[in-house]
Amino acid sequence: MKDPEIRGTRRDDIPALVDLQRRIYPEIEPWPASRVEQQLEVFPEGQFVAVIDGRIVGCASSIIVRWDDWLTAHTWADITADGTFDTHTPEGLTLYGAEVFVDPAIRGRRVGHLLYNARRRLCRRLNLKRIIACGRLPGYHRYADRIDVETYAMKVVWGDLKDPVLNFQLREGFDFCGVIRGYLPEDAESCGHASLIVWLNTSYRPLRRPDPPPARTLPAPIV
Ligand SMILES: CC(C)(COP(=O)(O)OP(=O)(O)OC[C@H]1O[C@@H](n2cnc3c(N)ncnc32)[C@H](O)[C@@H]1OP(=O)(O)O)[C@@H](O)C(=O)NCCC(=O)NCCS
C-alpha cells in the first residue's frame, strides 16, 4: 500500500469525509456537511485528511483550548460546542484532538500514526504546550458487566487488556491521565466513557514576558 498523503482538509473533501464517518460510526449521527464547513472556517490549520490515490482514508481534527476552562469533567459536546468548534480559543496553549478516524479497510497500516504526526507537527509549529484528547474505549463494552471503566483503562495501561484506541494512543507516546465518564453518551462501545490522554511538546518555549521597566523610571514612593 502506498503511503497516504496527509494534507489540510479542503471544502471539496467534505462529502467523502462525511461518508467515511458514516461508515465508521454507523450508530452515531454523522456531522452534517455544514458543520465540517464551519470547522474549516474556524480553524483550517487544525483539520487534516489522509488521502491515497485521491481517496479520503482518514482524518484528524483539532481545536485550540485554554485547558483550565475544561479540566473538570466535560463532554465532547461541551468542549467542541456540539462539533461547531465555537470553543476554539487561539490564545490557548493546548491543541485538543476533537476527532480521528481511519478507514476500517486499512487500519493497522500506520495511517493513524501519520495523522498523529501531523498533529504533533502543528503543535510544535504553533508553539503549543501539549496535545490533549479524550479517547474512545471501544473495547470496554465487553467487560462492562465485570469491571468498572477505570479498572478497564488501567488494565490496558498495565498491559493486561488490549483496547484498539487506547493502545494506539499509548504507542503514539500519550500518557493516560484518567477516565472521563459520560464523555460521549452515544458511544455504545465505550459505554459513553473516554480516557483522558496527554502528549507534552518538549520543544514548547514559554513566550518571553516584557521586561519590567527600569527601576529609575518607577514613581518615587509616597512617604
Ligand atoms: C484509532 C485509529 C485511528 C488508529 O488508526 P490506524 O491507522 O489503524 O493506526 P496505526 O496503523 O498507526 O496503528 C495501529 C495500531 O492500533 C491498533 N489497531 C487499532 N485498530 C486496529 C484494527 N482494526 N486493525 C489493526 N490494528 C488496529 C493496533 O494495535 C495497531 O498496532 P501495531 O502498530 O502494533 O500494528 C483507528 O483504529 C480508528 O479509526 N478507529 C475507529 C475510530 C476511533 O475510535 N477513533 C478514535 C477516536 S478517540
The ligand as a Tripos MOL2 file, in Angstrom:
@<TRIPOS>MOLECULE
LIG
   48    50     1     0     0
SMALL
NO_CHARGES

@<TRIPOS>ATOM
      1 C1         -7.5680    4.5660   16.3250 C.3       1 LIG1
      2 C2         -7.3370    4.5750   14.8200 C.3       1 LIG1
      3 C3         -7.4650    5.9940   14.2930 C.3       1 LIG1
      4 C4         -5.9150    4.0590   14.5430 C.3       1 LIG1
      5 O1         -5.6590    4.1590   13.1450 O.3       1 LIG1
      6 P1         -4.6670    3.1370   12.4060 P.3       1 LIG1
      7 O2         -4.4010    3.6870   11.0470 O.co2     1 LIG1
      8 O3         -5.1780    1.7680   12.4870 O.co2     1 LIG1
      9 O4         -3.3760    3.3270   13.3140 O.3       1 LIG1
     10 P2         -1.9140    2.7550   13.0940 P.3       1 LIG1
     11 O5         -1.8710    1.8470   11.9190 O.co2     1 LIG1
     12 O6         -0.9680    3.8980   13.1080 O.co2     1 LIG1
     13 O7         -1.7030    1.9290   14.4350 O.3       1 LIG1
     14 C5         -2.4100    0.7480   14.5530 C.3       1 LIG1
     15 C6         -2.2670    0.1530   15.8690 C.3       1 LIG1
     16 O8         -3.5060    0.3700   16.5180 O.3       1 LIG1
     17 C7         -4.1260   -0.8750   16.7890 C.3       1 LIG1
     18 N1         -5.3380   -1.0530   15.9800 N.ar      1 LIG1
     19 C8         -6.4650   -0.3710   16.1990 C.ar      1 LIG1
     20 N2         -7.4720   -0.8150   15.4150 N.ar      1 LIG1
     21 C9         -6.9810   -1.7690   14.6330 C.ar      1 LIG1
     22 C10        -7.5370   -2.6000   13.6050 C.ar      1 LIG1
     23 N3         -8.8330   -2.5690   13.2850 N.pl3     1 LIG1
     24 N4         -6.7120   -3.4370   12.9580 N.ar      1 LIG1
     25 C11        -5.4070   -3.4930   13.3080 C.ar      1 LIG1
     26 N5         -4.8580   -2.7500   14.2770 N.ar      1 LIG1
     27 C12        -5.6150   -1.9050   14.9610 C.ar      1 LIG1
     28 C13        -3.1500   -1.9430   16.5630 C.3       1 LIG1
     29 O9         -2.7690   -2.3730   17.8490 O.3       1 LIG1
     30 C14        -2.0090   -1.3230   15.7770 C.3       1 LIG1
     31 O10        -0.8310   -1.6360   16.4250 O.3       1 LIG1
     32 P3          0.5310   -2.0490   15.6550 P.3       1 LIG1
     33 O11         1.1580   -0.7560   15.2900 O.co2     1 LIG1
     34 O12         1.2840   -2.8130   16.6760 O.co2     1 LIG1
     35 O13         0.1340   -2.8550   14.4580 O.co2     1 LIG1
     36 C15        -8.3240    3.6330   14.0920 C.3       1 LIG1
     37 O14        -8.2990    2.3900   14.7240 O.3       1 LIG1
     38 C16        -9.7570    4.1130   14.0230 C.2       1 LIG1
     39 O15       -10.1210    4.8650   13.1170 O.2       1 LIG1
     40 N6        -10.6170    3.6690   14.9170 N.am      1 LIG1
     41 C17       -12.0600    3.9880   14.8610 C.3       1 LIG1
     42 C18       -12.3480    5.4340   15.1560 C.3       1 LIG1
     43 C19       -11.9390    5.7880   16.5390 C.2       1 LIG1
     44 O16       -12.3370    5.1670   17.5040 O.2       1 LIG1
     45 N7        -11.1220    6.8460   16.6580 N.am      1 LIG1
     46 C20       -10.5970    7.2980   17.9260 C.3       1 LIG1
     47 C21       -11.3950    8.4090   18.4350 C.3       1 LIG1
     48 S1        -10.8310    8.8450   20.0470 S.3       1 LIG1
@<TRIPOS>BOND
     1     1     2 1
     2     2     3 1
     3     2     4 1
     4     2    36 1
     5     4     5 1
     6     5     6 1
     7     6     7 2
     8     6     8 1
     9     6     9 1
    10     9    10 1
    11    10    11 2
    12    10    12 1
    13    10    13 1
    14    13    14 1
    15    14    15 1
    16    15    16 1
    17    15    30 1
    18    16    17 1
    19    17    18 1
    20    17    28 1
    21    18    19 ar
    22    18    27 ar
    23    19    20 ar
    24    20    21 ar
    25    21    22 ar
    26    21    27 ar
    27    22    23 1
    28    22    24 ar
    29    24    25 ar
    30    25    26 ar
    31    26    27 ar
    32    28    29 1
    33    28    30 1
    34    30    31 1
    35    31    32 1
    36    32    33 2
    37    32    34 1
    38    32    35 1
    39    36    37 1
    40    36    38 1
    41    38    39 2
    42    38    40 1
    43    40    41 1
    44    41    42 1
    45    42    43 1
    46    43    44 2
    47    43    45 1
    48    45    46 1
    49    46    47 1
    50    47    48 1
@<TRIPOS>SUBSTRUCTURE
     1 LIG1         1 GROUP 0 **** ****
